Amino acid sequence: MTLNFSHFTAALIFSLCASVVFGITQRDETKAMVRYGLYCFAWFIGGVLVAGWAMWLIKR
């Protein structure tokens, strides 16, 4: 069985995993963990989208 992910799917999975770890390790309360994890996830995805657009502009 082989898994073939696109770059975007791989970035989403990495963002999700890293955000969970950041939320758990950087905050003490459960509510703060969830909020910080979502905050990090949003920044990761935003960064992926900005980097993708920048690479598209450079290629053209």
N, C-alpha and C positions, 0 to 999 in steps of 0.2 A: 504494500500500500504506500503510495507516494502522495504527499501533500504539496500542491503547487500554489503558493500564495503570490498575489501581486505585491508590489512594493508598498502600496497603500494599506493592504490588509496586514502585512507584516508590521508596518508602522503603528497601526491601530492596536494590534496585539501587544507590541512592545510598550506602547503608551499606557495601555490598561494595566499591564503587570507592574511597570515602574510607578504608576500613580498609586496603586494599591500599597506597594512597599513604602513609598514616600508618606502616604497618609498614616500608615500604621506606625512608622518609626519616628515621625516628626511631631505628632500630637498625642496628648494624653487621654482626652475624652472621646468617646465614640462619635458624638455629633461633630466634633472638630476634625476627627480623622476622616469622616466621610466628606465633609466640606472641603478639606484641604486636598483630598484625593481627587475630587471632581475639579477643583481649581487647577491642579497640576495636569489632569487629563485634558482640560480645555486648552491650556498653554501648549502642551505637546502637539495636539491636533492643529492648533493655530500655526505653530511653527512648521509643521509638515506641509500645510497648505501654502504658507508664505514661501518656503523653500522650493516647493514644486513650481509655483508661479515664477520665482526668480530663475530657476533652471530653464523653464520654458522660454522666458524672455531672452536669456543668454543664448539659447540654441537658435533662436530666430535671428 
